[in-house]
Amino acid sequence: MILEQGTAEAEVKIRMPRHAWIFKLAAGVLWLAGAALYLWSLQLVLAALVPLAVSGVLVASALWHRNLGVDLTRESAILRGFRRRTVPWHEVQAVVRQRRFDSWVVQLIPQSGRPVKLLAPTSSLGLGAAQFERDFHRIEQWWLAHRGESWCPLLPEAVRNQYGLPNTH
């Protein structure tokens, strides 16, 4: 595989694509409009509480999802999700794409063989497929550039075959 020029020069931040959170934001705005209609009639103040709550949850969720993703540094991949996790590049044995139902996700395969799923990049229902491919290749190139000179494949043959990784023997 050929490394792209400039892939290893600066830190890269990959965030959740717009298609993954924009629908929640739009739904939150619609619920907010529904609450406004209830409040406008003045007699239905209590009825407006449910749409206001739903709207708040949807908008907060959309804004939080917008910040999920992965930061690529020289030493590691920093996963930003429910909890922050750091995966050093020298422990990563492969970067693979995995199809899950109707979407594509990127996984890092560490020495343990247990895949680490990245929340971003992602592609679902064909939305964001081109951006997913660009981000997947950027992560793969970053790993190849930063895994270190002493890196050698450590995965057992059964795990390598499970992910369709090339044999190194």
Residue pairs with C-beta under 8 A, 6 or more apart in sequence:
1 140
1 141
1 144
3 141
3 144
3 145
4 137
4 141
7 138
7 141
7 142
7 145
8 74
8 142
8 145
8 146
11 71
11 72
11 73
11 74
12 71
12 72
12 138
12 142
13 69
13 70
13 71
13 72
14 69
14 70
14 71
14 72
14 120
14 121
14 135
14 138
14 139
15 66
15 67
15 68
15 69
15 120
16 65
16 66
16 67
16 68
16 69
16 119
16 120
16 122
17 120
17 121
17 122
17 123
17 127
17 128
17 131
17 132
18 128
19 124
19 127
19 128
20 65
20 120
20 122
20 124
20 128
21 61
21 62
21 63
21 65
21 66
22 62
24 58
24 59
24 61
24 62
24 65
25 58
25 59
25 62
25 63
27 58
28 54
28 55
28 56
28 57
28 58
28 59
28 61
28 62
29 55
29 59
31 51
31 52
31 54
31 55
31 58
32 51
32 52
32 55
32 59
34 51
34 55
35 48
35 51
35 52
35 55
36 48
38 44
38 45
38 47
38 48
38 51
39 45
39 48
67 80
68 80
68 81
68 119
68 120
69 80
69 118
69 119
69 120
69 121
70 77
70 78
70 79
70 80
70 118
70 119
70 120
70 139
71 77
71 78
71 80
72 78
72 138
72 139
72 142
74 146
75 88
75 89
75 146
76 86
76 87
76 88
76 89
77 86
77 87
77 89
77 92
77 108
77 118
77 139
77 142
77 143
78 84
78 85
78 86
79 85
79 86
79 87
79 116
79 118
79 119
80 119
81 119
85 116
87 108
87 110
87 116
89 142
89 143
89 146
89 147
89 148
90 147
90 148
90 150
90 151
91 110
91 111
92 108
92 109
92 110
92 143
92 147
93 109
93 110
93 111
93 113
93 153
93 154
93 155
93 165
94 108
94 109
94 155
94 163
94 165
95 106
95 107
95 108
95 109
95 136
95 139
95 140
95 143
96 106
96 107
96 109
96 115
96 163
96 164
96 165
97 104
97 105
97 106
97 107
97 136
98 104
98 105
98 106
98 107
98 115
98 117
102 124
102 125
103 122
103 123
103 124
103 125
104 122
104 123
104 124
104 129
104 132
105 117
105 118
105 121
105 122
106 117
106 118
106 121
106 122
106 135
106 136
106 139
107 115
107 116
107 117
107 118
108 115
108 116
108 118
108 143
109 115
109 116
109 155
109 159
109 163
109 165
110 116
111 154
111 155
113 155
113 156
113 159
115 163
118 139
120 135
121 128
121 131
121 132
121 135
121 136
121 139
122 128
122 132
123 129
123 131
123 132
153 160
153 168
155 165
157 167
160 166
160 167
